[in-house]
């Protein structure tokens, strides 16, 4: 897993086109403050091939969660939003804005990794 840093954020978001049109694959609760989220996205660095992008969020201080059944129904046309704030890193899925995201987390230590495409 790689740390998601503020300095790398713009390149990360552009590379994966803000995850627009992607699909949320899974959401796992590791502990009360730790979550894993997998989604499929297109990778600009791989000629827009589909890959899985796996997030690991530890030290989560705030979360708006959905059931497994609702996860697949989240419209990802607007992709994800990520912002570095004083209270932590806010990550929202399915909306341009954190507060209107159907699935969102505020975490201290966001990490990510790429893996081969799979649903």
C-alpha positions as CSV (number, residue, x, y, z in Angstrom):
1,X,0.0,0.0,0.0
2,X,1.1,3.5,-0.8
3,X,0.3,6.5,1.3
4,X,-1.9,9.0,-0.4
5,X,-0.2,12.4,0.1
6,X,-1.4,15.9,-0.5
7,X,1.5,16.6,-2.9
8,X,0.5,13.6,-5.1
9,X,-3.2,14.1,-5.0
10,X,-3.7,16.0,-8.3
11,X,-1.6,13.5,-10.3
12,X,-3.5,10.7,-8.6
13,X,-6.9,12.1,-9.4
14,X,-6.0,12.9,-13.0
15,X,-4.4,9.5,-13.6
16,X,-7.6,7.8,-12.5
17,X,-10.0,10.5,-13.9
18,X,-11.4,11.1,-10.5
19,X,-12.8,7.5,-10.7
20,X,-15.6,8.8,-12.9
21,X,-17.7,5.9,-14.3
22,X,-16.0,3.4,-12.0
23,X,-17.8,0.9,-9.9
24,X,-17.6,0.2,-6.2
25,X,-16.7,-3.4,-5.8
26,X,-16.4,-4.0,-2.0
27,X,-16.4,-2.3,1.4
28,X,-15.0,-4.1,4.4
29,X,-15.0,-3.1,8.0
30,X,-11.6,-4.2,9.4
31,X,-12.2,-2.5,12.8
32,X,-14.4,0.3,14.2
33,X,-11.9,2.8,12.8
34,X,-10.4,1.0,9.8
35,X,-12.0,0.3,6.4
36,X,-11.1,-1.2,3.1
37,X,-12.8,-0.1,-0.1
38,X,-12.2,-1.5,-3.6
39,X,-13.4,0.1,-6.8
40,X,-12.8,-0.4,-10.5
41,X,-11.4,2.6,-12.4
42,X,-9.7,3.4,-15.7
43,X,-6.0,4.1,-15.6
44,X,-4.7,6.8,-17.9
45,X,-1.1,5.4,-17.5
46,X,-2.3,2.1,-19.0
47,X,-4.1,3.4,-22.0
48,X,-7.3,3.6,-19.9
49,X,-7.3,-0.1,-19.1
50,X,-9.6,-1.0,-16.2
51,X,-7.8,-1.7,-12.9
52,X,-8.9,-2.1,-9.3
53,X,-8.1,0.6,-6.9
54,X,-8.0,-0.5,-3.3
55,X,-8.2,2.0,-0.4
56,X,-7.3,1.3,3.2
57,X,-8.4,4.0,5.6
58,X,-7.1,3.8,9.2
59,X,-7.7,6.1,12.1
60,X,-11.1,7.0,10.7
61,X,-12.8,9.8,12.7
62,X,-16.1,10.2,10.7
63,X,-17.9,8.0,8.2
64,X,-21.2,7.8,6.3
65,X,-21.6,4.2,5.4
66,X,-24.0,2.2,3.2
67,X,-25.2,-1.4,3.2
68,X,-23.6,-4.0,0.9
69,X,-26.8,-3.9,-1.2
70,X,-26.6,-0.1,-1.6
71,X,-22.9,-0.2,-2.4
72,X,-23.4,-1.3,-6.0
73,X,-26.2,1.2,-6.5
74,X,-24.0,4.2,-5.9
75,X,-23.7,6.1,-9.1
76,X,-20.0,6.8,-9.8
77,X,-20.5,9.1,-12.8
78,X,-19.2,12.0,-10.6
79,X,-16.4,9.8,-9.3
80,X,-14.7,10.5,-6.0
81,X,-13.6,13.6,-4.1
82,X,-10.6,13.8,-1.8
83,X,-9.5,16.8,0.2
84,X,-6.9,17.3,2.9
85,X,-8.4,19.1,5.8
86,X,-7.3,20.0,9.3
87,X,-9.3,17.1,10.8
88,X,-8.1,14.6,8.3
89,X,-8.4,13.4,4.7
90,X,-12.0,13.4,3.5
91,X,-12.8,10.9,0.8
92,X,-16.3,10.8,-0.7
93,X,-17.6,8.4,-3.3
94,X,-20.3,9.1,-5.9
95,X,-20.3,12.9,-5.7
96,X,-18.2,16.0,-6.5
97,X,-18.7,17.1,-2.9
98,X,-17.9,15.4,0.3
99,X,-21.1,16.3,2.2
100,X,-23.3,15.0,-0.6
101,X,-21.4,11.7,-1.1
102,X,-23.5,8.7,-0.3
103,X,-20.4,6.9,1.0
104,X,-17.7,9.0,2.8
105,X,-14.9,8.8,5.3
106,X,-12.6,11.2,7.1
107,X,-9.4,9.4,7.9
108,X,-5.9,10.2,9.2
109,X,-4.0,7.7,7.1
110,X,-5.4,6.9,3.6
111,X,-3.5,4.4,1.6
112,X,-4.1,2.8,-1.8
113,X,-2.8,0.2,-4.2
114,X,-3.6,-0.9,-7.7
115,X,-4.4,-4.4,-8.6
116,X,-5.5,-6.3,-11.7
117,X,-9.1,-5.7,-12.8
118,X,-11.7,-8.0,-11.2
119,X,-15.3,-7.6,-10.0
